């Protein structure tokens, strides 16, 4: 298995190749949503072969990609809300435990009061 950066390059090339072969698209990004989903499902199940896919272990490549994608996703404060993580307490700590609408004395209101789940669902086609 190549190093992670090389794995990413091969996966991206493989996605484009698969989009071209299976869906006649110029690239993975040019595919419609259902085609992209079908390709990613095949990748997750280790069912892709040929071209770039022959240069790596496809199921292991899926693990490399998911590790990085999940790390990026859960590093965002909106994702913290989704999983119930209140964020780092250091150095002040928390006074109020459990659900509350009252801010801690050291907290400031967020930049927006948007519901991230609603906003994300509105962005999807």
MOPAC internal coordinates of N, CA, C and O (Angstrom, degrees):
PM7 1SCF
backbone

  N    0.0000 0     0.00 0     0.00 0    0    0    0
  C    1.4470 1     0.00 0     0.00 0    1    0    0
  C    1.5324 1   108.38 1     0.00 0    2    1    0
  O    1.2310 1   119.99 1   -50.63 1    3    2    1
  N    1.3194 1   117.63 1   129.37 1    3    2    1
  C    1.4707 1   119.48 1   178.34 1    5    3    2
  C    1.5225 1   111.50 1   -69.43 1    6    5    3
  O    1.2310 1   120.95 1   -10.92 1    7    6    5
  N    1.3094 1   115.80 1   169.08 1    7    6    5
  C    1.4672 1   120.94 1   176.78 1    9    7    6
  C    1.5308 1   108.92 1   -62.86 1   10    9    7
  O    1.2310 1   120.85 1   -20.41 1   11   10    9
  N    1.3468 1   115.99 1   159.59 1   11   10    9
  C    1.4701 1   120.88 1  -175.03 1   13   11   10
  C    1.5308 1   114.39 1   -52.97 1   14   13   11
  O    1.2310 1   118.62 1   132.82 1   15   14   13
  N    1.3420 1   120.23 1   -47.18 1   15   14   13
  C    1.4705 1   118.07 1  -179.75 1   17   15   14
  C    1.5326 1   112.84 1   -60.51 1   18   17   15
  O    1.2310 1   120.73 1   141.54 1   19   18   17
  N    1.3384 1   116.22 1   -38.46 1   19   18   17
  C    1.4593 1   119.79 1   178.26 1   21   19   18
  C    1.5330 1   110.54 1   -69.60 1   22   21   19
  O    1.2310 1   120.67 1   143.29 1   23   22   21
  N    1.3308 1   116.33 1   -36.71 1   23   22   21
  C    1.4595 1   120.64 1   177.38 1   25   23   22
  C    1.5167 1   110.11 1   -60.60 1   26   25   23
  O    1.2310 1   120.44 1   135.57 1   27   26   25
  N    1.3392 1   116.76 1   -44.43 1   27   26   25
  C    1.4691 1   120.82 1   178.61 1   29   27   26
  C    1.5236 1   110.88 1   -59.25 1   30   29   27
  O    1.2310 1   120.29 1   135.86 1   31   30   29
  N    1.3265 1   117.04 1   -44.14 1   31   30   29
  C    1.4674 1   120.32 1  -179.71 1   33   31   30
  C    1.5277 1   111.37 1   -63.00 1   34   33   31
  O    1.2310 1   120.73 1   138.74 1   35   34   33
  N    1.3364 1   116.21 1   -41.26 1   35   34   33
  C    1.4620 1   119.86 1   178.50 1   37   35   34
  C    1.5309 1   111.37 1   -67.14 1   38   37   35
  O    1.2310 1   120.28 1   140.11 1   39   38   37
  N    1.3251 1   117.06 1   -39.89 1   39   38   37
  C    1.4648 1   120.63 1   178.95 1   41   39   38
  C    1.5303 1   109.77 1   -63.30 1   42   41   39
  O    1.2310 1   120.31 1   134.93 1   43   42   41
  N    1.3161 1   117.01 1   -45.07 1   43   42   41
  C    1.4638 1   119.81 1   179.59 1   45   43   42
  C    1.5219 1   111.35 1   -62.72 1   46   45   43
  O    1.2310 1   120.76 1   137.95 1   47   46   45
  N    1.3283 1   116.16 1   -42.05 1   47   46   45
  C    1.4652 1   119.60 1   177.35 1   49   47   46
  C    1.5282 1   110.28 1   -64.31 1   50   49   47
  O    1.2310 1   120.93 1   137.96 1   51   50   49
  N    1.3413 1   115.83 1   -42.04 1   51   50   49
  C    1.4671 1   120.67 1   179.05 1   53   51   50
  C    1.5166 1   112.44 1   -63.22 1   54   53   51
  O    1.2310 1   120.07 1   141.15 1   55   54   53
  N    1.3301 1   117.48 1   -38.85 1   55   54   53
  C    1.4652 1   120.45 1   177.88 1   57   55   54
  C    1.5269 1   110.51 1   -62.39 1   58   57   55
  O    1.2310 1   120.67 1   136.00 1   59   58   57
  N    1.3249 1   116.32 1   -44.00 1   59   58   57
  C    1.4721 1   119.92 1   178.33 1   61   59   58
  C    1.5289 1   111.29 1   -64.27 1   62   61   59
  O    1.2310 1   120.42 1   137.08 1   63   62   61
  N    1.3306 1   116.80 1   -42.92 1   63   62   61
  C    1.4615 1   120.52 1   179.40 1   65   63   62
  C    1.5244 1   111.11 1   -62.38 1   66   65   63
  O    1.2310 1   120.72 1   136.37 1   67   66   65
  N    1.3331 1   116.22 1   -43.63 1   67   66   65
  C    1.4614 1   120.51 1  -179.52 1   69   67   66
  C    1.5219 1   111.03 1   -65.84 1   70   69   67
  O    1.2310 1   120.28 1   140.23 1   71   70   69
  N    1.3150 1   117.07 1   -39.77 1   71   70   69
  C    1.4653 1   120.98 1   177.87 1   73   71   70
  C    1.5241 1   110.16 1   -61.37 1   74   73   71
  O    1.2310 1   120.72 1   139.78 1   75   74   73
  N    1.3147 1   116.23 1   -40.22 1   75   74   73
  C    1.4589 1   120.81 1   179.89 1   77   75   74
  C    1.5308 1   111.26 1   -67.94 1   78   77   75
  O    1.2310 1   120.82 1   133.80 1   79   78   77
  N    1.3441 1   116.03 1   -46.20 1   79   78   77
  C    1.4629 1   120.72 1  -177.23 1   81   79   78
  C    1.5275 1   112.66 1   -68.41 1   82   81   79
  O    1.2310 1   120.55 1   132.35 1   83   82   81
  N    1.3156 1   116.56 1   -47.65 1   83   82   81
  C    1.4657 1   120.32 1  -172.36 1   85   83   82
  C    1.5222 1   114.33 1   -87.11 1   86   85   83
  O    1.2310 1   120.52 1   150.86 1   87   86   85
  N    1.3227 1   116.61 1   -29.14 1   87   86   85
  C    1.4635 1   118.93 1  -172.36 1   89   87   86
  C    1.5301 1   113.29 1  -125.17 1   90   89   87
  O    1.2310 1   120.25 1  -179.62 1   91   90   89
  N    1.3226 1   117.14 1     0.38 1   91   90   89
  C    1.4503 1   120.29 1   178.53 1   93   91   90
  C    1.5197 1   114.27 1    64.87 1   94   93   91
  O    1.2310 1   120.74 1  -158.11 1   95   94   93
  N    1.3152 1   116.19 1    21.89 1   95   94   93
  C    1.4660 1   120.82 1  -178.51 1   97   95   94
  C    1.5251 1   109.77 1   -89.99 1   98   97   95
  O    1.2310 1   121.18 1   -24.96 1   99   98   97
  N    1.3103 1   115.36 1   155.04 1   99   98   97
  C    1.4585 1   121.51 1   178.68 1  101   99   98
  C    1.5320 1   111.17 1   -65.54 1  102  101   99
  O    1.2310 1   121.04 1   144.38 1  103  102  101
  N    1.3389 1   115.62 1   -35.62 1  103  102  101
  C    1.4640 1   121.08 1  -179.61 1  105  103  102
  C    1.5273 1   108.53 1  -156.51 1  106  105  103
  O    1.2310 1   120.68 1    -8.83 1  107  106  105
  N    1.3181 1   116.31 1   171.17 1  107  106  105
  C    1.4597 1   121.56 1   176.40 1  109  107  106
  C    1.5230 1   110.24 1   -59.60 1  110  109  107
  O    1.2310 1   120.61 1   137.51 1  111  110  109
  N    1.3225 1   116.44 1   -42.49 1  111  110  109
  C    1.4672 1   121.03 1  -178.80 1  113  111  110
  C    1.5247 1   111.70 1   -64.87 1  114  113  111
  O    1.2310 1   119.96 1   153.10 1  115  114  113
  N    1.3199 1   117.68 1   -26.90 1  115  114  113
  C    1.4655 1   121.04 1  -178.84 1  117  115  114
  C    1.5233 1   112.88 1   -80.61 1  118  117  115
  O    1.2310 1   120.09 1   169.33 1  119  118  117
  N    1.3387 1   117.44 1   -10.67 1  119  118  117
  C    1.4709 1   120.95 1   179.16 1  121  119  118
  C    1.5271 1   110.46 1   -71.43 1  122  121  119
  O    1.2310 1   121.08 1   -22.68 1  123  122  121
  N    1.3326 1   115.54 1   157.32 1  123  122  121
  C    1.4630 1   118.60 1   172.66 1  125  123  122
  C    1.5313 1   108.96 1   -75.97 1  126  125  123
  O    1.2310 1   120.38 1   -10.49 1  127  126  125
  N    1.3140 1   116.88 1   169.51 1  127  126  125
  C    1.4721 1   122.09 1  -173.46 1  129  127  126
  C    1.5296 1   111.97 1   -59.88 1  130  129  127
  O    1.2310 1   119.66 1   138.37 1  131  130  129
  N    1.3165 1   118.26 1   -41.63 1  131  130  129
  C    1.4658 1   119.38 1  -177.75 1  133  131  130
  C    1.5310 1   111.28 1   -68.16 1  134  133  131
  O    1.2310 1   120.00 1   144.86 1  135  134  133
  N    1.3106 1   117.60 1   -35.14 1  135  134  133
  C    1.4690 1   120.89 1   177.36 1  137  135  134
  C    1.5235 1   110.50 1   -67.72 1  138  137  135
  O    1.2310 1   120.72 1   135.85 1  139  138  137
  N    1.3324 1   116.22 1   -44.15 1  139  138  137
  C    1.4726 1   119.40 1   177.73 1  141  139  138
  C    1.5292 1   110.49 1   -60.81 1  142  141  139
  O    1.2310 1   120.78 1   138.29 1  143  142  141
  N    1.3298 1   116.12 1   -41.71 1  143  142  141
  C    1.4636 1   119.68 1   179.56 1  145  143  142
  C    1.5266 1   111.24 1   -63.21 1  146  145  143
  O    1.2310 1   120.12 1   139.31 1  147  146  145
  N    1.3177 1   117.38 1   -40.69 1  147  146  145
  C    1.4670 1   121.40 1   178.83 1  149  147  146
  C    1.5299 1   110.78 1   -63.37 1  150  149  147
  O    1.2310 1   120.44 1   139.07 1  151  150  149
  N    1.3171 1   116.76 1   -40.93 1  151  150  149
  C    1.4719 1   120.46 1   179.30 1  153  151  150
  C    1.5231 1   110.47 1   -66.41 1  154  153  151
  O    1.2310 1   120.34 1   134.45 1  155  154  153
  N    1.3209 1   116.96 1   -45.55 1  155  154  153
  C    1.4681 1   120.38 1  -179.13 1  157  155  154
  C    1.5253 1   110.42 1   -65.99 1  158  157  155
  O    1.2310 1   119.98 1   143.25 1  159  158  157
  N    1.3227 1   117.65 1   -36.75 1  159  158  157
  C    1.4716 1   120.48 1   176.36 1  161  159  158
  C    1.5204 1   110.06 1   -61.62 1  162  161  159
  O    1.2310 1   120.26 1   135.11 1  163  162  161
  N    1.3289 1   117.11 1   -44.89 1  163  162  161
  C    1.4657 1   120.65 1   177.86 1  165  163  162
  C    1.5297 1   110.90 1   -62.12 1  166  165  163
  O    1.2310 1   120.27 1   140.96 1  167  166  165
  N    1.3245 1   117.08 1   -39.04 1  167  166  165
  C    1.4679 1   121.01 1   176.78 1  169  167  166
  C    1.5291 1   110.17 1   -62.77 1  170  169  167
  O    1.2310 1   120.18 1   134.09 1  171  170  169
  N    1.3220 1   117.26 1   -45.91 1  171  170  169
  C    1.4649 1   120.89 1  -177.74 1  173  171  170
  C    1.5233 1   112.05 1   -64.37 1  174  173  171
  O    1.2310 1   120.58 1   152.13 1  175  174  173
  N    1.3319 1   116.49 1   -27.87 1  175  174  173
  C    1.4571 1   120.80 1  -179.80 1  177  175  174
  C    1.5323 1   112.30 1   -94.22 1  178  177  175
  O    1.2310 1   120.52 1  -175.84 1  179  178  177
  N    1.3389 1   116.61 1     4.16 1  179  178  177
  C    1.4619 1   121.55 1   177.12 1  181  179  178
  C    1.5136 1   113.61 1    68.20 1  182  181  179
  O    1.2310 1   119.97 1  -150.45 1  183  182  181
  N    1.3340 1   117.66 1    29.55 1  183  182  181
  C    1.4613 1   122.16 1  -173.76 1  185  183  182
  C    1.5323 1   114.32 1  -101.28 1  186  185  183
  O    1.2310 1   119.47 1  -167.91 1  187  186  185
  N    1.3077 1   118.62 1    12.09 1  187  186  185
  C    1.4698 1   120.50 1  -178.61 1  189  187  186
  C    1.5230 1   109.95 1   -98.33 1  190  189  187
  O    1.2310 1   120.98 1   -37.77 1  191  190  189
  N    1.3222 1   115.74 1   142.23 1  191  190  189
  C    1.4643 1   119.72 1   178.10 1  193  191  190
  C    1.5193 1   109.15 1  -150.36 1  194  193  191
  O    1.2310 1   121.53 1   -15.11 1  195  194  193
  N    1.3221 1   114.67 1   164.89 1  195  194  193
  C    1.4556 1   120.85 1  -179.79 1  197  195  194
  C    1.5100 1   111.53 1    91.18 1  198  197  195
  O    1.2310 1   120.49 1   -29.47 1  199  198  197
  N    1.3059 1   116.66 1   150.53 1  199  198  197
  C    1.4589 1   121.58 1   178.50 1  201  199  198
  C    1.5217 1   112.63 1    57.99 1  202  201  199
  O    1.2310 1   120.86 1    50.08 1  203  202  201
  N    1.3072 1   115.95 1  -129.92 1  203  202  201
  C    1.4692 1   121.39 1  -177.28 1  205  203  202
  C    1.5245 1   112.07 1   -61.29 1  206  205  203
  O    1.2310 1   120.41 1   149.87 1  207  206  205
  N    1.3353 1   116.82 1   -30.13 1  207  206  205
  C    1.4712 1   119.79 1  -177.31 1  209  207  206
  C    1.5200 1   112.13 1   -65.90 1  210  209  207
  O    1.2310 1   119.77 1   154.46 1  211  210  209
  N    1.3256 1   118.05 1   -25.54 1  211  210  209
  C    1.4646 1   120.69 1   178.97 1  213  211  210
  C    1.5282 1   111.87 1   -74.40 1  214  213  211
  O    1.2310 1   120.29 1   168.01 1  215  214  213
  N    1.3218 1   117.05 1   -11.99 1  215  214  213
  C    1.4624 1   120.73 1  -179.02 1  217  215  214
  C    1.5213 1   112.94 1   -90.34 1  218  217  215
  O    1.2310 1   120.00 1   177.22 1  219  218  217
  N    1.3389 1   117.61 1    -2.78 1  219  218  217
  C    1.4639 1   119.26 1   179.37 1  221  219  218
  C    1.5170 1   111.27 1  -150.30 1  222  221  219
  O    1.2310 1   121.26 1   -14.92 1  223  222  221
  N    1.3156 1   115.20 1   165.08 1  223  222  221
  C    1.4607 1   122.72 1   174.70 1  225  223  222
  C    1.5302 1   106.45 1   -79.42 1  226  225  223
  O    1.2310 1   120.35 1   -70.42 1  227  226  225
  N    1.3250 1   116.93 1   109.58 1  227  226  225
  C    1.4641 1   121.44 1  -170.89 1  229  227  226
  C    1.5250 1   111.97 1   -61.56 1  230  229  227
  O    1.2310 1   119.44 1   137.68 1  231  230  229
  N    1.3265 1   118.68 1   -42.32 1  231  230  229
  C    1.4680 1   119.53 1  -179.42 1  233  231  230
  C    1.5294 1   110.93 1   -67.54 1  234  233  231
  O    1.2310 1   120.32 1   146.30 1  235  234  233
  N    1.3163 1   117.00 1   -33.70 1  235  234  233
  C    1.4749 1   120.15 1   176.76 1  237  235  234
  C    1.5308 1   109.69 1   -71.22 1  238  237  235
  O    1.2310 1   120.11 1   143.15 1  239  238  237
  N    1.3070 1   117.40 1   -36.85 1  239  238  237
  C    1.4691 1   120.90 1   177.41 1  241  239  238
  C    1.5240 1   109.89 1   -62.13 1  242  241  239
  O    1.2310 1   120.32 1   141.10 1  243  242  241
  N    1.3315 1   117.00 1   -38.90 1  243  242  241
  C    1.4710 1   120.94 1   176.66 1  245  243  242
  C    1.5291 1   109.62 1   -58.76 1  246  245  243
  O    1.2310 1   119.82 1   137.22 1  247  246  245
  N    1.3291 1   117.95 1   -42.78 1  247  246  245
  C    1.4713 1   121.49 1   179.39 1  249  247  246
  C    1.5181 1   111.51 1   -63.06 1  250  249  247
  O    1.2310 1   120.55 1   137.69 1  251  250  249
  N    1.3227 1   116.55 1   -42.31 1  251  250  249
  C    1.4685 1   120.73 1   178.69 1  253  251  250
  C    1.5299 1   109.75 1   -60.96 1  254  253  251
  O    1.2310 1   120.49 1   133.53 1  255  254  253
  N    1.3243 1   116.68 1   -46.47 1  255  254  253
  C    1.4678 1   120.82 1  -179.00 1  257  255  254
  C    1.5250 1   111.08 1   -64.66 1  258  257  255
  O    1.2310 1   120.21 1   132.55 1  259  258  257
  N    1.3235 1   117.20 1   -47.45 1  259  258  257
  C    1.4655 1   120.11 1  -176.78 1  261  259  258
  C    1.5273 1   111.44 1   -64.51 1  262  261  259
  O    1.2310 1   120.09 1   143.22 1  263  262  261
  N    1.3165 1   117.43 1   -36.78 1  263  262  261
  C    1.4688 1   120.09 1   178.22 1  265  263  262
  C    1.5209 1   110.13 1   -58.77 1  266  265  263
  O    1.2310 1   120.35 1   133.90 1  267  266  265
  N    1.3193 1   116.93 1   -46.10 1  267  266  265
  C    1.4647 1   120.67 1  -178.88 1  269  267  266
  C    1.5268 1   111.67 1   -71.51 1  270  269  267
  O    1.2310 1   120.24 1   139.18 1  271  270  269
  N    1.3257 1   117.15 1   -40.82 1  271  270  269
  C    1.4666 1   120.88 1  -179.08 1  273  271  270
  C    1.5197 1   110.73 1   -64.21 1  274  273  271
  O    1.2310 1   120.19 1   134.27 1  275  274  273
  N    1.3255 1   117.25 1   -45.73 1  275  274  273
  C    1.4639 1   120.65 1  -179.55 1  277  275  274
  C    1.5261 1   111.66 1   -67.55 1  278  277  275
  O    1.2310 1   120.17 1   142.77 1  279  278  277
  N    1.3239 1   117.28 1   -37.23 1  279  278  277
  C    1.4670 1   119.71 1   176.76 1  281  279  278
  C    1.5221 1   110.56 1   -62.31 1  282  281  279
  O    1.2310 1   120.51 1   137.63 1  283  282  281
  N    1.3225 1   116.63 1   -42.37 1  283  282  281
  C    1.4713 1   119.92 1   178.59 1  285  283  282
  C    1.5208 1   110.97 1   -66.91 1  286  285  283
  O    1.2310 1   120.33 1   136.00 1  287  286  285
  N    1.3346 1   116.98 1   -44.00 1  287  286  285
  C    1.4651 1   120.54 1  -177.96 1  289  287  286
  C    1.5250 1   111.07 1   -62.41 1  290  289  287
  O    1.2310 1   120.05 1   131.20 1  291  290  289
  N    1.3177 1   117.51 1   -48.80 1  291  290  289
  C    1.4620 1   120.29 1  -175.30 1  293  291  290
  C    1.5252 1   113.81 1   -81.36 1  294  293  291
  O    1.2310 1   120.13 1  -176.09 1  295  294  293
  N    1.3168 1   117.35 1     3.91 1  295  294  293
  C    1.4605 1   119.49 1   173.32 1  297  295  294
  C    1.5308 1   110.90 1   -86.96 1  298  297  295
  O    1.2310 1   120.28 1   170.65 1  299  298  297
  N    1.3324 1   117.07 1    -9.35 1  299  298  297
  C    1.4652 1   120.95 1  -177.87 1  301  299  298
  C    1.5294 1   110.93 1   -90.80 1  302  301  299
  O    1.2310 1   119.70 1   -44.94 1  303  302  301
  N    1.3354 1   118.17 1   135.06 1  303  302  301
  C    1.4747 1   120.67 1  -178.66 1  305  303  302
  C    1.5292 1   114.40 1   -56.94 1  306  305  303
  O    1.2310 1   118.91 1   151.21 1  307  306  305
  N    1.3290 1   119.69 1   -28.79 1  307  306  305
  C    1.4711 1   119.56 1   177.17 1  309  307  306
  C    1.5252 1   110.24 1   -64.68 1  310  309  307
  O    1.2310 1   120.12 1   142.96 1  311  310  309
  N    1.3189 1   117.37 1   -37.04 1  311  310  309
  C    1.4633 1   120.38 1   177.76 1  313  311  310
  C    1.5248 1   110.04 1   -69.32 1  314  313  311
  O    1.2310 1   120.00 1   147.69 1  315  314  313
  N    1.3218 1   117.61 1   -32.31 1  315  314  313
  C    1.4644 1   120.29 1   176.62 1  317  315  314
  C    1.5219 1   109.87 1   -58.71 1  318  317  315
  O    1.2310 1   120.38 1   137.32 1  319  318  317
  N    1.3410 1   116.87 1   -42.68 1  319  318  317
  C    1.4615 1   120.50 1   178.29 1  321  319  318
  C    1.5212 1   110.50 1   -59.18 1  322  321  319
  O    1.2310 1   120.80 1   137.56 1  323  322  321
  N    1.3127 1   116.08 1   -42.44 1  323  322  321
  C    1.4557 1   121.29 1  -176.94 1  325  323  322
  C    1.5208 1   111.84 1   -61.07 1  326  325  323
  O    1.2310 1   119.80 1   143.56 1  327  326  325
  N    1.3211 1   117.99 1   -36.44 1  327  326  325
  C    1.4628 1   120.71 1  -178.19 1  329  327  326
  C    1.5243 1   112.57 1   -98.26 1  330  329  327
  O    1.2310 1   120.08 1  -175.58 1  331  330  329
  N    1.3346 1   117.46 1     4.42 1  331  330  329
  C    1.4537 1   120.72 1   175.87 1  333  331  330
  C    1.5143 1   115.39 1    81.07 1  334  333  331
  O    1.2310 1   120.36 1  -162.92 1  335  334  333
  N    1.3174 1   116.92 1    17.08 1  335  334  333
  C    1.4684 1   120.64 1   178.75 1  337  335  334
  C    1.5162 1   107.97 1   -90.37 1  338  337  335
  O    1.2310 1   120.45 1   -55.29 1  339  338  337
  N    1.3086 1   116.74 1   124.71 1  339  338  337
  C    1.4532 1   121.24 1  -176.98 1  341  339  338
  C    1.5098 1   114.55 1   -80.18 1  342  341  339
  O    1.2310 1   119.88 1   176.27 1  343  342  341
  N    1.2977 1   117.83 1    -3.73 1  343  342  341
  C    1.4533 1   121.18 1  -177.89 1  345  343  342
  C    1.5091 1   111.35 1    95.65 1  346  345  343
  O    1.2310 1   120.40 1    -6.92 1  347  346  345
  N    1.2977 1   116.85 1   173.08 1  347  346  345
  C    1.4625 1   120.28 1  -177.54 1  349  347  346
  C    1.5247 1   111.49 1   -67.51 1  350  349  347
  O    1.2310 1   120.63 1   -42.71 1  351  350  349
  N    1.3110 1   116.40 1   137.29 1  351  350  349
  C    1.4606 1   121.54 1  -178.76 1  353  351  350
  C    1.5241 1   112.07 1   -95.15 1  354  353  351
  O    1.2310 1   119.98 1   165.77 1  355  354  353
  N    1.2900 1   117.64 1   -14.23 1  355  354  353
  C    1.4586 1   121.87 1  -176.58 1  357  355  354
  C    1.5147 1   110.01 1   -67.72 1  358  357  355
  O    1.2310 1   116.74 1   -40.42 1  359  358  357
  N    1.3053 1   123.81 1   139.58 1  359  358  357
  C    1.4590 1   125.83 1     0.64 1  361  359  358
  C    1.5277 1   113.84 1   -94.53 1  362  361  359
  O    1.2310 1   119.60 1   170.85 1  363  362  361
  N    1.3292 1   118.37 1    -9.15 1  363  362  361
  C    1.4530 1   119.94 1  -172.34 1  365  363  362
  C    1.5235 1   113.79 1   -77.42 1  366  365  363
  O    1.2310 1   119.50 1   146.49 1  367  366  365
  N    1.3092 1   118.55 1   -33.51 1  367  366  365
  C    1.4573 1   121.09 1  -173.14 1  369  367  366
  C    1.5173 1   110.07 1    82.31 1  370  369  367
  O    1.2310 1   120.79 1    -1.13 1  371  370  369
  N    1.3024 1   116.10 1   178.87 1  371  370  369
  C    1.4586 1   121.63 1  -179.72 1  373  371  370
  C    1.5255 1   110.13 1  -110.40 1  374  373  371
  O    1.2310 1   120.96 1   -40.67 1  375  374  373
  N    1.3295 1   115.78 1   139.33 1  375  374  373
  C    1.4687 1   120.96 1   172.89 1  377  375  374
  C    1.5225 1   109.59 1   -96.44 1  378  377  375
  O    1.2310 1   120.73 1   139.80 1  379  378  377
  N    1.3148 1   116.22 1   -40.20 1  379  378  377
  C    1.4613 1   121.70 1  -174.32 1  381  379  378
  C    1.5243 1   109.21 1  -104.96 1  382  381  379
  O    1.2310 1   120.84 1   -63.53 1  383  382  381
  N    1.3115 1   115.99 1   116.47 1  383  382  381
  C    1.4610 1   119.66 1   177.82 1  385  383  382
  C    1.5193 1   108.68 1  -103.14 1  386  385  383
  O    1.2310 1   120.69 1   -32.49 1  387  386  385
  N    1.3055 1   116.28 1   147.51 1  387  386  385
  C    1.4564 1   120.60 1  -179.51 1  389  387  386
  C    1.5156 1   110.76 1    93.32 1  390  389  387
  O    1.2310 1   120.83 1    -4.29 1  391  390  389
  N    1.3304 1   116.03 1   175.71 1  391  390  389
  C    1.4715 1   119.85 1  -177.96 1  393  391  390
  C    1.5303 1   111.37 1   -67.12 1  394  393  391
  O    1.2310 1   120.79 1   -48.51 1  395  394  393
  N    1.3002 1   116.10 1   131.49 1  395  394  393
  C    1.4589 1   121.21 1   177.67 1  397  395  394
  C    1.5196 1   108.95 1  -156.80 1  398  397  395
  O    1.2310 1   120.76 1   -28.22 1  399  398  397
  N    1.2856 1   116.14 1   151.78 1  399  398  397
  C    1.4626 1   119.58 1   177.19 1  401  399  398
  C    1.5239 1   110.80 1   -98.90 1  402  401  399
  O    1.2310 1   120.74 1   179.91 1  403  402  401
  N    1.3204 1   116.18 1    -0.09 1  403  402  401
  C    1.4591 1   121.14 1  -179.57 1  405  403  402
  C    1.5180 1   109.48 1   -90.29 1  406  405  403
  O    1.2310 1   120.81 1   -47.70 1  407  406  405
  N    1.3116 1   116.05 1   132.30 1  407  406  405
  C    1.4605 1   120.16 1   178.21 1  409  407  406
  C    1.5176 1   110.45 1   -76.82 1  410  409  407
  O    1.2310 1   121.26 1   -27.19 1  411  410  409
  N    1.3188 1   115.19 1   152.81 1  411  410  409
  C    1.4595 1   120.44 1   171.71 1  413  411  410
  C    1.5285 1   107.98 1   -66.44 1  414  413  411
  O    1.2310 1   119.37 1   -23.44 1  415  414  413
  N    1.3386 1   118.81 1   156.56 1  415  414  413
  C    1.4680 1   119.80 1  -178.44 1  417  415  414
  C    1.5287 1   114.00 1   -57.53 1  418  417  415
  O    1.2310 1   119.60 1   148.81 1  419  418  417
  N    1.3261 1   118.37 1   -31.19 1  419  418  417
  C    1.4698 1   121.31 1  -178.02 1  421  419  418
  C    1.5238 1   112.28 1   -89.06 1  422  421  419
  O    1.2310 1   119.37 1   172.51 1  423  422  421
  N    1.3410 1   118.81 1    -7.49 1  423  422  421
  C    1.4616 1   121.71 1  -177.46 1  425  423  422
  C    1.5181 1   111.86 1   -83.93 1  426  425  423
  O    1.2310 1   121.57 1   -26.58 1  427  426  425
  N    1.3040 1   114.61 1   153.42 1  427  426  425
  C    1.4575 1   121.96 1   174.52 1  429  427  426
  C    1.5281 1   107.37 1  -120.43 1  430  429  427
  O    1.2310 1   119.67 1   -27.39 1  431  430  429
  N    1.3130 1   118.23 1   152.61 1  431  430  429
  C    1.4640 1   119.43 1   177.71 1  433  431  430
  C    1.5245 1   110.87 1   -58.59 1  434  433  431
  O    1.2310 1   120.63 1   -28.89 1  435  434  433
  N    1.3353 1   116.40 1   151.11 1  435  434  433
  C    1.4549 1   121.40 1   178.70 1  437  435  434
  C    1.5165 1   111.40 1   -66.86 1  438  437  435
  O    1.2310 1   120.97 1   -12.78 1  439  438  437
  N    1.3000 1   115.74 1   167.22 1  439  438  437
  C    1.4622 1   121.24 1  -179.45 1  441  439  438
  C    1.5245 1   110.91 1   -65.10 1  442  441  439
  O    1.2310 1   120.87 1   149.11 1  443  442  441
  N    1.3480 1   115.94 1   -30.89 1  443  442  441
  C    1.4610 1   120.39 1   178.01 1  445  443  442
  C    1.5185 1   108.77 1  -139.22 1  446  445  443
  O    1.2310 1   120.78 1   -18.13 1  447  446  445
  N    1.2964 1   116.11 1   161.87 1  447  446  445
  C    1.4646 1   120.91 1   176.93 1  449  447  446
  C    1.5251 1   110.15 1  -107.75 1  450  449  447
  O    1.2310 1   120.49 1  -161.20 1  451  450  449
  N    1.3408 1   116.67 1    18.80 1  451  450  449
  C    1.4597 1   120.98 1  -178.06 1  453  451  450
  C    1.5240 1   111.41 1   -66.26 1  454  453  451
  O    1.2310 1   121.27 1   -31.80 1  455  454  453
  N    1.3126 1   115.18 1   148.20 1  455  454  453
  C    1.4528 1   121.28 1   171.85 1  457  455  454
  C    1.5263 1   106.65 1   -86.43 1  458  457  455
  O    1.2310 1   119.03 1   -66.04 1  459  458  457
  N    1.3431 1   119.46 1   113.96 1  459  458  457
  C    1.4601 1   120.84 1  -174.53 1  461  459  458
  C    1.5234 1   113.17 1   -62.33 1  462  461  459
  O    1.2310 1   119.58 1   147.20 1  463  462  461
  N    1.3212 1   118.40 1   -32.80 1  463  462  461
  C    1.4616 1   120.36 1  -179.97 1  465  463  462
  C    1.5243 1   109.57 1   -67.07 1  466  465  463
  O    1.2310 1   119.99 1   136.84 1  467  466  465
  N    1.3346 1   117.63 1   -43.16 1  467  466  465
  C    1.4641 1   121.21 1   179.61 1  469  467  466
  C    1.5180 1   110.34 1   -66.01 1  470  469  467
  O    1.2310 1   120.26 1   135.69 1  471  470  469
  N    1.3332 1   117.11 1   -44.31 1  471  470  469
  C    1.4622 1   120.88 1  -178.63 1  473  471  470
  C    1.5298 1   110.26 1   -61.81 1  474  473  471
  O    1.2310 1   120.30 1   135.23 1  475  474  473
  N    1.3361 1   117.03 1   -44.77 1  475  474  473
  C    1.4670 1   120.83 1  -179.29 1  477  475  474
  C    1.5176 1   111.18 1   -64.50 1  478  477  475
  O    1.2310 1   120.36 1   140.83 1  479  478  477
  N    1.3344 1   116.91 1   -39.17 1  479  478  477
  C    1.4651 1   118.39 1  -179.43 1  481  479  478
  C    1.5208 1   111.82 1   -69.42 1  482  481  479
  O    1.2310 1   119.75 1   150.82 1  483  482  481
  N    1.3212 1   118.08 1   -29.18 1  483  482  481
  C    1.4612 1   121.36 1   176.86 1  485  483  482
  C    1.5282 1   111.95 1   -72.52 1  486  485  483
  O    1.2310 1   120.18 1   154.77 1  487  486  485
  N    1.3234 1   117.26 1   -25.23 1  487  486  485
  C    1.4620 1   121.49 1  -179.18 1  489  487  486
  C    1.5266 1   111.90 1   -78.09 1  490  489  487
  O    1.2310 1   120.07 1   157.28 1  491  490  489
  N    1.3319 1   117.47 1   -22.72 1  491  490  489
  C    1.4636 1   120.06 1  -178.09 1  493  491  490
  C    1.5302 1   109.59 1   -75.53 1  494  493  491
  O    1.2310 1   121.44 1   -38.81 1  495  494  493
  N    1.3405 1   114.86 1   141.19 1  495  494  493
  C    1.4737 1   119.00 1  -179.13 1  497  495  494
  C    1.5139 1   112.12 1   -69.86 1  498  497  495
  O    1.2310 1   120.10 1   180.00 1  499  498  497

